[in-house]
Amino acid sequence: MRVQRDEPGVERLLSLAPLTVLELDPAEVVTCAAAAGYDAVGLRLIPATEQEPVRPTIGATPLIRETRRRLDDSGLRLLDVEVVRLVPETVVRSDFEGILETGAFLGAGEVLATGYDPDRQRTADNLAELSLLAAEYGMTVNIEPMPWTAVRDVHEGAALVAQCPVPTGLLIDAIHYDRAGTSPAELEVLPREWIRYIQICDAPAEQPATMSEIIHQGRCARLLPGAGGIGLVSMLRALPAEVPVSVEAPLHSDAPATVRAALAAKAARDVLALAADSDWSPLFRSA
């Protein structure tokens, strides 16, 4: 059973992103999230890189059935499944119907997608098709801009979401928001319904000198929320206050996964409390 928290006034649903504890399989991620006091969890069903382990995570495999059992037993919500990579060779239904079926079986509401196809129109067409297919399974696709992909920033992501024929999300991740040079003012003008959940972490204030360093930092060397130089409170205040927050904070650390996850949850809730504090000012910010 997951532990109860007693912090007053912090009402947002908090989810553990799989990248925070990438060494764990989906069933283990659920157990870790419950032990660390999260309200929800995200699960990586398709590896994002060739370096990640390939696990039997598509279809009603024994691992997936065990994951569903642990979700049911823990009472955790499954926030999202990931990661759908749109590439030049993508054939949406044959490539991704499996993850959608599996996500629906597990009870996911959101699907995380990224864009690696330099052909903007083909990316738009594939995202639209993916969004329609996901809707058949009761899920919503969220496109995540990242500086090293073909969807580099909020503006490029917004242009794609605006073309989708069914509701589609624009996922704001704090480190990518910061490294792309996006401002809170640029977030405030986005349609509220596009923001279905948010990912937070932190990073050093100094911008990496190279794209390879940006990639390394984004994938495995982030900081706990509030421990770096990203203006997290200003970012959160520019976005809808009621949406879930996913903590995606892969650290350079030898600590056990549950310890890292618990530290990340505590740090995230501290930042969320600041965002909810009417007396907070960016002139005296600590996050």
C-alpha positions in Angstrom: 0.0 0.0 0.0 1.2 3.5 -0.7 2.0 5.8 2.2 -0.3 8.7 3.0 0.9 12.3 3.0 -0.2 15.0 5.3 1.0 18.2 3.7 -2.0 20.6 3.7 -2.9 22.7 0.7 -1.0 20.7 -2.0 -3.8 19.2 -4.0 -2.2 18.4 -7.3 -1.9 14.8 -8.3 1.7 13.8 -8.3 3.1 11.1 -10.6 6.4 9.3 -10.8 7.8 9.3 -14.3 9.6 6.1 -15.4 12.8 8.0 -16.4 13.4 8.8 -12.7 13.8 5.1 -11.9 14.6 3.7 -15.4 16.3 0.6 -14.0 13.0 -0.7 -12.8 10.5 -2.7 -14.9 6.9 -1.4 -15.0 5.6 -3.6 -12.2 8.6 -2.5 -10.0 7.9 1.2 -10.9 4.4 0.8 -9.6 5.6 -0.6 -6.3 8.3 2.1 -6.0 5.8 4.9 -6.6 3.5 3.5 -4.0 6.2 3.1 -1.4 7.5 6.7 -2.1 4.1 8.2 -1.6 3.0 9.2 -5.1 -0.6 9.4 -6.3 0.0 8.1 -9.8 2.7 6.6 -12.0 3.8 6.7 -15.6 5.1 3.6 -17.4 7.6 3.2 -20.3 6.3 0.5 -22.5 8.5 1.2 -25.5 12.2 2.0 -25.0 13.2 5.6 -26.0 16.8 4.7 -26.9 18.8 1.6 -28.0 20.6 1.6 -24.6 17.4 0.8 -22.7 16.4 -2.7 -21.9 13.7 -4.4 -24.1 11.1 -5.9 -21.9 7.9 -7.9 -22.7 5.6 -4.9 -22.2 3.3 -5.0 -25.2 0.2 -7.1 -24.9 -1.2 -9.1 -22.0 2.2 -10.6 -21.1 2.9 -11.9 -17.5 4.8 -8.7 -16.7 1.8 -6.5 -17.9 -0.7 -8.6 -16.0 1.5 -8.3 -12.9 1.7 -4.5 -13.4 -2.1 -4.3 -13.6 -2.4 -6.3 -10.4 0.0 -4.0 -8.6 -1.8 -0.9 -9.9 -5.1 -2.3 -8.6 -3.6 -3.3 -5.2 -1.9 0.1 -4.7 -4.7 2.3 -5.8 -2.3 4.3 -7.9 -3.6 6.0 -11.0 -1.8 5.3 -14.3 -1.2 8.8 -15.6 0.6 8.0 -18.9 2.4 5.5 -21.0 5.4 6.2 -23.2 7.2 6.7 -25.5 5.7 6.9 -29.0 8.5 8.2 -31.4 7.2 9.6 -34.7 10.0 9.0 -37.2 10.1 9.1 -41.1 9.3 5.4 -41.3 6.3 5.5 -38.9 3.1 3.6 -39.9 0.9 4.6 -37.0 -1.6 1.8 -36.6 0.9 -1.1 -37.2 3.6 0.5 -35.1 1.6 1.8 -32.1 -1.7 0.1 -31.8 0.0 -2.4 -29.4 1.1 0.3 -26.9 -2.4 1.8 -27.1 -4.1 -1.5 -26.4 -1.7 -2.2 -23.6 -2.2 1.2 -22.1 -5.9 0.9 -22.2 -5.7 -2.5 -20.5 -3.6 -0.9 -17.7 -5.9 2.1 -17.4 -3.8 4.9 -18.8 -5.4 8.2 -19.8 -2.4 9.8 -21.6 0.1 8.8 -24.2 3.5 10.6 -24.5 4.8 11.2 -28.0 7.9 12.8 -29.5 8.7 13.9 -33.0 11.9 12.8 -34.8 10.7 13.4 -38.4 12.1 16.5 -40.1 9.2 16.5 -42.5 6.8 18.8 -40.6 3.7 17.8 -42.7 4.3 14.1 -42.3 4.7 14.6 -38.5 1.5 16.6 -38.4 -0.3 13.9 -40.4 1.1 11.1 -38.2 0.3 12.9 -35.0 -3.3 13.5 -36.2 -3.7 9.8 -37.0 -2.2 8.7 -33.7 -4.5 11.0 -31.8 -7.5 9.6 -33.6 -6.3 6.0 -32.9 -5.6 6.8 -29.2 -9.1 8.2 -28.9 -10.5 4.8 -29.9 -8.9 3.5 -26.8 -10.0 6.3 -24.5 -6.6 8.0 -24.4 -5.2 11.4 -25.4 -1.8 11.9 -27.1 0.6 14.5 -25.7 3.4 15.7 -27.9 6.6 16.7 -26.0 8.9 19.3 -27.5 12.6 18.6 -26.9 15.5 20.7 -28.2 17.3 17.7 -29.9 14.2 16.5 -31.7 12.4 17.7 -34.8 9.8 19.3 -32.5 12.2 21.6 -30.7 10.1 23.9 -28.6 6.6 25.0 -27.5 5.9 26.9 -30.7 6.6 23.9 -32.9 4.6 21.7 -30.7 1.7 24.1 -30.6 1.6 24.2 -34.4 1.2 20.4 -34.5 -1.4 20.3 -31.8 -3.5 22.9 -33.5 -3.8 20.7 -36.6 -5.1 17.6 -34.7 -8.7 16.6 -35.4 -9.4 15.5 -31.8 -8.2 16.9 -28.4 -4.4 16.5 -28.2 -2.0 17.6 -25.5 1.2 19.7 -25.4 3.4 18.3 -22.7 5.7 20.9 -21.0 8.8 19.4 -19.5 10.7 21.8 -17.3 14.2 21.1 -18.5 13.2 21.3 -22.2 11.2 24.4 -21.5 14.2 26.0 -20.0 16.8 24.8 -22.5 14.7 26.0 -25.4 14.6 29.5 -23.9 10.8 29.5 -23.4 9.2 32.1 -21.1 6.2 32.0 -18.8 4.5 34.5 -21.0 4.7 32.1 -23.9 3.0 29.4 -21.8 0.3 31.7 -20.6 -1.2 32.2 -24.1 -1.5 28.5 -24.8 -5.0 27.1 -24.8 -5.7 25.7 -21.3 -7.2 22.5 -22.7 -3.9 21.6 -24.4 -2.1 21.2 -21.0 -3.2 17.9 -19.6 -0.2 17.3 -17.4 3.3 18.7 -16.7 6.7 17.2 -16.1 9.1 18.9 -13.6 12.7 18.5 -12.5 15.6 20.9 -12.2 18.9 21.6 -13.8 21.9 23.9 -13.4 21.2 27.5 -14.4 24.1 27.5 -16.8 23.1 26.4 -20.3 25.0 23.4 -21.7 27.5 24.3 -24.4 26.7 21.6 -26.8 23.6 19.6 -27.9 25.3 16.4 -26.8 25.5 17.8 -23.3 21.9 18.9 -23.4 20.9 15.4 -24.4 23.0 13.8 -21.6 21.7 16.1 -19.0 18.1 15.6 -20.1 18.3 11.8 -20.1 20.4 11.0 -17.0 21.8 14.1 -15.1 18.9 16.3 -14.0 18.5 17.7 -10.5 15.6 17.4 -8.0 13.0 20.1 -8.3 14.1 23.3 -6.5 17.8 22.3 -6.5 18.8 24.1 -9.7 18.3 27.2 -11.7 15.0 26.6 -13.6 12.3 29.0 -12.7 9.9 26.2 -11.8 7.4 28.3 -9.8 7.0 30.9 -12.6 6.6 28.0 -15.1 3.9 26.3 -12.9 2.0 29.5 -12.3 1.8 30.1 -16.1 0.1 26.8 -16.6 -3.2 25.4 -15.4 -3.2 24.9 -11.6 -5.3 21.7 -11.6 -3.4 19.4 -13.9 -1.3 16.5 -12.7 2.5 16.9 -12.2 4.9 14.1 -13.3 8.3 14.1 -11.6 10.9 13.2 -14.2 14.2 13.6 -12.4 16.9 11.1 -13.4 19.8 11.7 -11.1 23.5 10.9 -11.0 23.1 8.8 -7.8 23.8 5.3 -6.5 20.9 5.6 -4.0 18.2 2.9 -4.3 15.3 3.7 -6.6 12.7 4.1 -3.8 15.0 6.6 -2.0 15.5 8.6 -5.1 11.8 8.6 -5.9 10.9 9.7 -2.3 13.4 12.5 -2.4 12.0 13.6 -5.8 8.4 13.5 -4.4 9.3 15.6 -1.4 11.2 18.2 -3.5 8.3 18.4 -6.0 5.8 19.0 -3.3 7.9 21.7 -1.8 8.0 23.5 -5.2 4.2 23.0 -5.6 3.7 24.5 -2.2 5.7 27.6 -3.3 3.6 27.8 -6.5 0.4 27.8 -4.4 1.8 30.5 -2.0 0.1 33.8 -2.8 3.0 35.6 -1.1 5.7 34.1 -3.4 7.5 36.6 -5.6 10.0 35.9 -8.4 12.2 38.6 -7.0 12.8 36.4 -4.0 12.4 33.0 -5.5 14.1 29.8 -4.3 12.7 27.7 -7.1 
